[in-house]
Amino acid sequence: MWRFLKAIKDREHRVAATTWAAAIAAVVYTFAPIDLIPELVLGPLGFADDIGLWSILALLFVREQRRWQAGLAPE
């Protein structure tokens, strides 16, 4: 994973725009005062929407990492 992050930092791998948009949306939504399922009202159940958004971001991250690994495969 660290080699993948270094490849992104060194601009050896270009991350898809949808992945960047999802990452920004996840961070903004997590810290925004507006929430679809408020934690103050529903307690721990209120974190379900946050966890769902971060799960989608994790799947996109894995997809990007696989794209990067496919580019490293010898031809």
C-alpha distances in whole Angstrom, upper triangle without the diagonal:
4,5,5,6,9,10,11,12,14,15,14,13,15,14,17,20,20,16,17,21,19,17,20,22,20,21,24,25,24,26,29,32,33,31,32,32,33,32,36,37,36,34,30,31,31,27,27,26,24,21,22,21,18,17,18,15,13,14,14,10,10,13,11,8,11,13,11,10,14,15,14,16,19,22
4,5,5,6,9,10,10,12,14,13,13,16,15,19,21,22,18,18,22,21,18,21,23,22,21,25,26,25,26,29,33,34,33,34,34,35,33,37,39,37,35,32,33,32,28,29,28,25,24,25,23,20,20,21,18,15,17,17,13,13,16,13,11,14,15,12,13,16,16,15,18,21,24
4,5,5,6,9,10,10,12,11,11,14,14,18,21,22,18,19,22,22,20,22,25,24,23,27,28,27,29,32,35,36,35,36,37,37,36,40,42,40,38,35,36,35,31,31,31,28,26,27,25,22,22,22,19,17,18,17,14,14,15,13,10,12,13,10,10,14,13,12,15,17,20
4,5,5,6,9,10,10,9,8,11,11,14,17,18,15,15,19,18,16,19,22,21,21,24,26,25,27,29,33,33,32,33,34,35,34,38,40,38,36,33,34,33,29,29,28,25,24,24,22,19,19,19,16,14,15,14,10,10,12,9,7,10,10,7,8,12,12,11,14,17,20
4,5,5,6,9,10,10,9,11,11,14,16,17,14,14,17,17,14,17,20,19,18,22,23,23,24,27,30,31,30,31,32,33,32,35,38,36,35,32,32,31,28,28,27,24,22,23,21,18,19,18,15,14,16,14,10,12,13,11,9,13,13,10,12,15,15,14,18,21,23
4,5,5,6,8,8,9,12,12,16,18,20,17,16,20,20,18,20,23,22,21,24,26,26,27,30,33,34,34,35,36,36,36,39,41,40,38,35,36,35,31,31,30,27,26,27,25,22,22,22,19,18,19,17,14,15,16,13,12,15,15,12,13,16,15,14,18,20,23
4,5,5,6,5,6,9,10,14,16,18,16,15,19,20,18,20,23,22,22,25,27,27,28,31,34,35,34,35,37,37,37,40,42,41,40,37,37,36,32,32,31,28,27,27,25,22,23,22,19,18,19,16,13,14,15,11,10,13,12,9,11,13,12,11,15,17,20
4,5,5,6,5,7,7,11,13,15,13,12,16,16,14,16,19,19,19,22,24,24,25,27,31,32,31,32,34,35,34,37,40,38,37,35,35,33,30,30,28,25,25,25,22,20,21,20,16,16,17,14,12,13,14,10,10,13,12,9,12,15,13,14,17,20,22
4,5,8,8,10,10,14,15,18,15,14,17,18,16,17,20,20,19,22,24,24,25,27,31,32,32,33,35,35,35,38,40,39,38,35,36,34,31,31,30,27,26,27,24,21,23,22,18,18,20,17,14,17,17,14,13,17,16,13,16,18,16,16,20,23,25
4,6,8,10,12,16,17,20,18,16,20,21,19,20,24,24,23,25,28,28,29,31,35,36,35,37,38,39,39,42,44,43,42,39,40,38,34,35,33,30,30,30,27,25,26,25,21,21,22,20,17,19,19,15,15,18,16,13,16,18,15,15,19,21,23
4,5,6,9,12,14,17,15,14,18,19,18,19,22,23,22,24,27,27,28,30,34,35,34,36,37,38,38,41,43,43,41,39,39,37,34,34,32,29,29,29,26,24,25,24,20,20,21,18,16,18,17,13,14,16,14,12,15,16,14,14,18,20,22
4,7,10,13,16,18,16,16,20,21,19,21,24,24,24,27,29,29,31,33,36,37,36,37,39,40,40,43,45,44,43,40,40,39,35,35,33,31,30,30,27,25,25,24,21,21,21,18,16,17,16,13,12,14,12,9,12,13,10,11,14,16,18
4,6,10,12,15,13,13,17,18,17,19,21,22,22,24,26,27,28,30,34,34,33,34,36,37,37,41,42,41,40,37,37,36,32,32,30,28,27,26,24,22,22,20,18,17,17,14,13,14,13,9,9,11,9,6,10,11,9,10,14,16,18
4,6,9,12,10,10,14,15,15,16,19,20,20,22,24,25,27,28,32,32,31,32,34,35,36,39,41,40,39,37,36,34,31,31,28,26,26,25,22,21,21,19,16,17,17,13,12,14,13,9,11,13,10,9,12,13,11,13,17,19,20
4,6,8,7,7,10,12,11,13,15,16,17,19,21,22,24,25,29,28,28,28,30,32,32,36,37,36,35,33,32,31,28,27,25,23,22,21,18,17,18,15,13,14,13,10,9,11,10,7,9,11,9,9,13,14,13,15,18,21,22
4,5,5,7,9,10,11,13,14,16,17,19,20,22,24,24,28,27,27,27,29,31,32,35,36,35,35,33,32,30,27,26,24,22,22,20,17,17,17,14,12,14,13,9,10,12,10,8,11,13,10,11,15,15,14,17,20,23,23
4,5,5,6,9,10,11,12,14,16,16,18,20,22,22,26,25,24,25,27,29,30,33,35,34,34,32,31,29,26,25,22,21,22,20,17,17,18,15,13,15,15,11,12,15,13,11,14,16,14,15,18,19,18,21,23,26,27
4,5,5,6,9,10,10,12,14,15,16,18,20,20,24,23,22,22,24,26,28,31,32,31,31,29,28,26,23,22,19,18,19,17,14,14,15,11,10,13,12,9,11,13,11,11,14,16,14,16,19,19,19,22,24,27,28
4,5,5,6,9,10,10,12,14,15,16,19,20,23,22,22,22,24,26,26,30,31,30,29,27,26,24,22,21,18,17,17,15,12,12,12,10,7,10,10,6,7,10,9,8,11,13,12,14,17,18,18,20,22,26,27
4,5,5,6,9,10,11,12,14,15,17,18,22,21,21,22,24,25,26,29,31,30,30,28,27,25,22,22,19,17,18,17,13,13,15,12,9,12,13,9,10,13,13,11,14,16,15,15,19,20,20,22,24,28,29
4,5,5,6,9,10,11,12,14,16,16,19,19,19,19,22,23,24,27,29,28,28,27,26,23,21,20,17,16,17,16,12,13,14,12,10,13,14,11,12,15,15,13,17,19,18,19,22,23,23,25,28,31,32
4,6,5,6,9,10,10,12,14,15,18,17,17,17,19,21,22,25,26,25,25,23,22,20,18,17,14,13,13,12,8,9,11,8,6,10,11,8,10,13,13,13,15,17,17,18,21,22,23,25,27,31,32
4,5,5,6,9,10,11,13,14,18,18,17,18,20,21,21,25,26,25,25,23,22,20,17,17,15,12,13,13,9,8,11,9,6,9,11,9,9,13,13,12,15,17,17,18,21,22,23,24,27,30,32
4,5,5,6,8,10,11,12,16,16,16,17,20,20,21,24,26,25,25,24,23,21,18,19,16,13,15,15,11,11,14,12,10,13,15,13,13,17,17,16,18,21,20,21,24,25,25,27,30,33,35
4,6,5,6,8,10,10,14,13,13,14,16,17,19,21,23,23,23,21,21,18,16,16,13,11,13,12,9,10,13,11,9,13,15,13,14,17,18,17,20,22,22,23,26,27,27,29,32,35,36
4,6,5,6,9,10,13,13,12,13,15,16,16,20,21,20,20,18,18,15,13,13,10,8,10,10,6,6,10,9,7,11,13,12,13,16,17,17,19,21,22,22,25,26,27,29,31,35,36
4,6,5,6,9,12,13,13,15,16,16,17,19,22,21,20,19,19,16,14,15,13,10,12,13,10,9,13,13,10,13,16,15,14,18,19,18,20,23,23,24,26,28,29,30,33,36,38
4,5,5,6,10,10,11,13,15,15,16,19,21,21,21,20,20,17,15,16,13,11,14,14,11,12,15,15,13,16,18,17,17,21,22,21,23,26,26,26,29,31,31,33,35,39,40
4,6,5,8,8,8,10,12,12,13,16,17,18,18,17,16,13,12,13,10,8,11,12,9,10,13,13,12,15,18,17,18,21,22,22,24,26,27,28,30,32,32,34,36,40,41
4,6,8,9,8,11,12,11,11,14,16,16,15,14,15,12,10,11,9,6,9,11,9,9,13,13,12,15,17,17,18,21,22,22,24,26,27,28,30,32,33,34,36,40,42
4,6,9,9,13,13,12,12,14,17,17,17,16,17,14,12,15,13,10,13,15,13,13,16,17,16,18,21,20,20,24,25,25,26,29,30,30,32,34,35,36,39,42,44
4,5,7,11,12,11,12,14,16,17,17,17,18,14,13,15,13,11,15,16,13,14,18,18,17,20,22,22,22,26,27,26,28,31,31,32,34,36,37,38,41,44,46
4,6,10,11,9,11,11,13,15,15,17,17,13,13,16,14,13,16,17,16,17,20,21,20,23,25,25,26,29,30,30,32,34,35,35,38,40,40,42,44,48,49
4,7,9,8,11,12,13,14,15,16,16,12,13,14,12,12,16,16,14,17,20,20,20,22,24,24,25,28,29,29,31,34,34,35,38,39,40,42,44,48,49
4,5,5,8,10,11,12,13,13,12,9,10,11,8,9,12,13,12,14,17,17,18,20,22,22,24,26,27,28,30,32,33,34,36,38,39,40,42,46,47
4,6,9,12,11,11,13,14,11,8,10,10,7,9,12,12,12,14,16,16,18,20,21,22,24,26,27,28,30,32,32,34,36,37,39,41,42,46,47
4,6,9,8,7,9,10,8,5,7,8,7,9,11,12,12,15,16,17,19,21,22,23,25,27,28,29,31,33,34,35,37,38,40,42,43,47,48
4,5,6,6,8,9,9,5,8,10,9,10,13,14,14,16,18,20,21,22,24,25,27,29,30,31,33,35,36,37,39,40,42,43,45,49,50
4,5,5,5,6,7,4,6,9,10,10,12,14,15,16,18,20,21,22,24,26,26,28,30,31,32,34,36,37,38,40,42,43,45,49,50
4,6,6,9,10,8,10,13,14,14,16,18,19,20,22,24,24,26,28,29,30,32,34,35,36,38,40,40,42,44,45,47,49,52,54
4,6,9,9,8,11,13,14,15,17,18,19,21,23,24,26,27,29,30,31,33,35,36,37,39,41,42,43,45,47,48,50,54,55
4,6,6,5,9,10,12,13,15,16,18,19,20,22,24,25,27,28,29,31,33,34,35,37,39,40,41,43,45,46,48,51,53
4,5,6,8,10,12,13,14,16,18,18,20,22,23,24,26,28,29,30,32,33,34,36,38,39,40,42,44,45,47,50,52
4,5,6,8,11,11,11,13,16,16,17,19,21,21,23,25,26,27,29,31,31,33,35,36,37,39,41,42,43,47,49
4,5,6,9,10,10,12,14,15,16,18,20,20,22,24,25,26,28,30,31,32,34,36,37,38,40,41,43,47,48
4,5,7,8,9,11,13,14,15,17,19,20,21,23,24,26,28,29,30,32,34,35,36,38,40,41,42,46,48
4,6,5,6,9,10,11,12,14,15,16,18,20,21,22,24,26,27,29,30,31,33,35,36,37,39,43,45
4,5,5,6,9,10,10,12,14,15,16,19,20,21,23,24,26,27,29,30,31,33,35,36,38,41,43
4,5,5,6,9,10,11,13,14,16,17,19,20,21,23,25,26,27,29,30,32,34,35,37,41,42
4,5,5,6,9,10,11,12,14,16,17,19,20,21,23,25,26,27,29,30,32,33,35,39,41
4,5,5,6,9,10,10,12,14,15,16,18,20,21,22,24,26,27,29,30,32,33,37,39
4,5,5,6,9,10,11,13,14,15,17,19,20,21,23,25,26,27,29,31,32,36,37
4,5,5,6,9,10,11,13,15,16,17,19,20,21,23,25,26,28,29,31,35,36
4,5,5,6,9,10,10,12,14,15,16,18,20,21,22,24,26,27,29,33,34
4,5,5,6,9,10,11,12,14,15,17,19,20,21,23,25,26,27,31,33
4,5,5,6,9,10,11,12,14,15,17,19,20,21,23,25,26,30,31
4,5,5,6,9,10,11,12,14,15,17,18,20,21,23,25,29,30
4,5,5,6,9,10,10,12,14,15,16,18,20,21,23,27,28
4,5,5,6,9,10,11,12,14,15,17,19,20,21,25,27
4,5,5,6,9,10,11,12,14,15,17,19,20,24,25
4,5,5,6,9,10,11,12,14,16,17,19,23,24
4,5,5,6,9,10,10,12,14,15,17,21,22
4,5,5,6,9,10,11,13,15,16,19,21
4,5,5,6,9,10,11,13,15,18,20
4,5,5,6,9,10,11,13,16,18
4,5,5,6,9,10,11,14,16
4,6,5,6,9,10,14,15
4,5,5,7,9,13,14
4,5,5,7,10,13
4,5,5,9,10
4,6,8,9
4,6,9
4,6
4
